[in-house]
Amino acid sequence: MSIELIQWFQHLPVPGFISLMKGITFLGNESFYLLGLPVIFWCWKKELGLPLLLLLYVTFLVNTLLKLGFALPRPPETFWQVSAGGYGFPSGHSQMAMVLWGYLGWKTGRKTAAGMIIFLIGLSRIVLGVHYPADVLGGWTIGGLTLGAAIYLETRWQETSLTMPAVPTAFVFFWVGVVVPMLISDPTVLRVSGFFAGLGAGLLLEQQTLCLSTKAKPVYQVLKILIGIGGAVAIQTVLKKLFPAPDVFIWMRYGLTGLWIGWGAPWCFQRLGSNNQSGNR
């Protein structure tokens, strides 16, 4: 039945339907998280940076462990319309989408829009033939449970007066990013953990030393995005050519990319005068 549903979607007489689904599924790709999420930190709601980073990292590790534990296959490759790797259950795109867009929907009050994005990303994984419907439903369910727990914990945390010192907490993020790849031998865990360590430390150090405003004139917002994304791409490209293979260099490459996004780019923004208004913390 699941295969028949995939076939039915892929044979719908709707021009551009598969291309549209490929565009939607990009919202759950690694490239989107590396290049799209920083815009939230730089130009919109900086205060969401650390909670989102921690929440996404936790749900990513949960997804990885569940995939390794269940070890269920994806649909046959003959149905794949995009590349995919690893096991099928639960769908990482669906689980991460539930957490990311669900959290943003909760914070902004735009729950209908968030729900539509979550649904479309999950649907795209079925249409593109890389997941069975059960994989997507599993991802939504686990993501929903993770999101609910995170909202509960954050609400309780806000009721307290506890604060975390920036520099010691930055070292905690760093060491978590170092230790986890030693415990879970997986290339994606290696990359994501490096990024987590660098970005977490960078965001905390930015709070301590820069206090960048997310408000600026439109021309400066565009400049911030161009400089920030350009720097991240340059770090990835140059370091990949200089140090292509060993795991430690891959971890460092993603760690430096995260550190650039969290601290290096905001430092550049201030030097260029884009932080010309008071704004969100």
C-alpha positions in Angstrom: 0.0 0.0 0.0 2.8 2.4 0.9 4.6 1.8 -2.4 1.3 2.3 -4.3 0.8 5.6 -2.6 4.3 6.8 -3.6 3.6 5.7 -7.2 0.3 7.5 -7.2 1.9 10.7 -6.1 4.7 10.4 -8.6 2.3 9.9 -11.5 0.0 12.8 -10.7 -0.6 14.8 -14.0 0.4 18.1 -12.3 3.2 20.0 -14.1 6.1 20.9 -11.9 4.7 18.9 -8.9 7.9 16.9 -8.3 10.1 20.0 -8.7 7.9 21.8 -6.1 8.3 18.9 -3.7 12.1 19.1 -4.2 12.0 22.8 -3.3 9.9 22.1 -0.2 12.1 19.2 1.0 15.1 21.6 0.9 13.6 23.2 4.0 14.7 20.1 5.9 18.2 19.7 4.3 21.5 20.3 6.0 22.2 23.2 3.7 19.1 25.0 4.9 20.0 24.7 8.5 23.5 25.9 7.8 22.6 28.8 5.6 19.0 29.7 6.4 18.8 29.5 10.2 21.6 32.1 10.8 19.3 34.7 9.2 17.0 34.3 12.2 19.9 35.0 14.6 21.3 38.0 12.6 18.2 39.7 11.4 15.0 38.7 13.3 15.0 37.1 16.8 18.4 36.6 18.2 17.0 35.3 21.5 15.8 32.2 19.7 19.3 31.2 18.8 20.4 29.1 21.7 17.0 27.4 22.5 16.6 26.4 18.9 20.2 25.2 18.6 19.9 23.0 21.7 16.4 21.7 20.7 17.4 20.8 17.2 20.6 19.1 18.3 18.8 17.0 20.8 16.1 16.0 18.4 18.7 15.2 15.8 20.5 12.9 18.2 17.2 11.2 19.1 16.5 10.7 15.4 19.9 9.2 14.7 19.8 6.8 17.6 16.2 5.7 16.7 17.3 5.1 13.1 20.2 3.0 14.1 18.1 1.1 16.6 15.2 0.3 14.3 17.4 -0.1 11.2 14.4 0.0 8.9 15.1 0.4 5.1 13.9 3.2 2.9 11.7 2.5 -0.2 13.6 1.0 -3.2 16.0 3.4 -4.8 14.0 3.2 -8.1 11.5 5.6 -6.5 14.0 8.1 -5.2 13.7 11.6 -6.8 16.4 13.0 -4.5 19.5 11.6 -2.9 19.1 10.1 0.6 21.2 8.1 3.0 20.9 6.0 6.1 17.8 4.2 7.4 14.2 5.2 6.9 12.4 5.3 10.3 11.8 7.8 11.6 12.0 10.5 9.0 14.6 13.1 10.0 13.1 15.8 7.8 9.7 15.3 9.3 10.9 15.1 12.9 13.2 18.2 12.5 10.4 20.1 10.8 8.0 19.4 13.6 10.5 20.8 16.1 11.8 23.8 14.2 8.6 25.1 12.7 6.5 24.0 15.6 8.8 26.0 17.9 8.7 29.0 15.7 4.9 28.8 15.4 4.7 28.7 19.2 6.9 31.7 19.6 5.3 33.8 16.9 1.7 32.6 17.3 1.6 31.6 13.6 0.6 28.0 14.3 -1.4 27.5 11.1 1.4 28.5 8.8 3.9 26.4 10.8 1.5 23.4 10.6 1.3 23.8 6.9 5.1 23.8 6.4 5.4 20.8 8.7 2.8 18.9 6.7 4.3 19.8 3.3 7.9 18.8 4.3 6.6 15.4 5.5 4.5 15.0 2.4 7.5 15.8 0.2 9.5 12.9 1.6 6.8 10.5 0.5 6.2 12.1 -2.9 10.0 12.0 -3.6 10.1 8.3 -2.7 12.7 8.4 0.1 10.3 7.6 2.9 7.3 5.4 3.6 4.2 7.1 5.2 5.0 5.3 8.5 8.4 7.0 8.5 6.9 10.4 8.2 4.2 9.7 10.8 6.9 8.4 13.2 9.0 11.5 12.6 6.0 13.8 13.3 5.1 11.9 16.5 8.6 11.9 18.0 9.2 15.5 17.0 5.9 16.5 18.6 6.9 14.7 21.8 10.3 16.4 21.8 8.7 19.8 21.1 6.1 19.4 23.8 8.8 18.5 26.3 10.9 21.5 25.2 8.0 23.9 25.6 7.2 22.6 29.0 10.9 22.9 30.2 11.3 26.3 28.7 8.1 27.5 30.4 9.3 26.2 33.7 12.8 27.7 33.3 11.2 31.1 32.6 9.4 30.9 35.9 12.8 30.7 37.7 15.4 33.4 38.1 18.3 31.2 37.2 20.9 32.4 34.7 23.8 30.6 33.0 27.2 32.3 32.9 28.2 32.7 29.2 31.8 31.6 29.2 31.5 28.4 31.3 28.3 27.4 29.3 30.2 28.0 26.1 32.8 25.4 27.3 29.9 23.0 28.0 28.7 23.3 24.5 32.2 22.8 23.1 32.8 19.6 25.1 29.4 18.1 24.3 30.2 18.6 20.7 33.5 16.8 21.2 32.3 13.9 23.2 29.1 13.0 21.3 30.9 12.0 18.0 33.2 9.7 20.1 30.1 7.9 21.4 28.1 7.8 18.1 30.3 6.9 15.1 28.4 8.6 12.3 29.6 11.1 9.7 26.5 13.3 10.1 26.8 13.3 13.9 30.4 14.4 13.4 29.4 17.4 11.2 26.4 18.4 13.3 28.3 18.1 16.6 31.1 20.3 15.3 28.6 22.9 14.2 26.7 22.7 17.5 29.9 23.2 19.5 31.0 26.2 17.4 27.7 27.9 17.1 26.8 27.4 20.7 30.1 28.8 21.9 29.8 31.6 19.4 26.3 32.7 20.4 27.2 32.7 24.1 30.4 34.7 23.5 28.4 37.1 21.3 26.0 37.7 24.2 29.0 38.4 26.5 31.1 40.6 24.2 29.0 42.1 21.4 25.3 42.2 22.1 24.4 42.6 18.4 21.1 44.2 17.5 18.9 42.4 15.0 17.4 45.7 13.9 18.9 47.6 11.1 18.0 49.4 7.9 17.0 47.0 5.0 20.2 47.7 3.1 22.3 46.7 6.2 20.2 43.6 6.7 21.0 42.4 3.2 24.6 43.3 3.8 24.6 41.2 6.9 23.2 38.2 5.1 25.6 38.5 2.2 28.7 38.8 4.5 27.5 36.1 6.9 26.5 33.5 4.4 29.5 34.4 2.2 31.9 33.9 5.1 30.3 30.5 6.0 30.6 29.3 2.5 34.2 30.5 2.2 35.1 28.7 5.5 33.5 25.4 4.2 35.0 25.7 0.8 38.6 26.7 1.7 39.0 24.3 4.7 37.5 21.4 2.7 40.2 21.8 0.1 43.0 22.3 2.6 42.0 19.5 5.0 39.6 17.2 3.1 39.6 13.8 4.8 40.4 13.2 8.5 37.5 13.4 10.9 39.1 15.9 13.2 39.4 18.4 10.3 35.8 17.8 9.3 34.7 18.6 12.9 36.9 21.7 13.0 35.5 22.9 9.6 32.0 22.7 10.9 33.0 24.1 14.3 34.6 27.1 12.7 31.6 27.6 10.5 29.4 27.7 13.6 31.7 30.0 15.5 31.7 32.3 12.5 27.9 32.4 12.4 27.6 32.9 16.2 30.4 35.4 16.8 32.6 36.1 13.8 29.9 37.4 11.5 28.3 39.6 14.2 31.7 41.1 15.0 32.0 42.0 11.3 28.5 43.5 11.3 29.5 45.8 14.2 32.7 46.9 12.5 30.8 47.7 9.3 28.3 49.8 11.2 25.2 47.5 10.5 24.4 47.4 14.2 23.2 51.0 14.1 20.0 50.6 16.1 19.1 49.1 19.5 17.2 45.9 19.1 16.5 42.4 20.3 18.8 40.5 22.6 
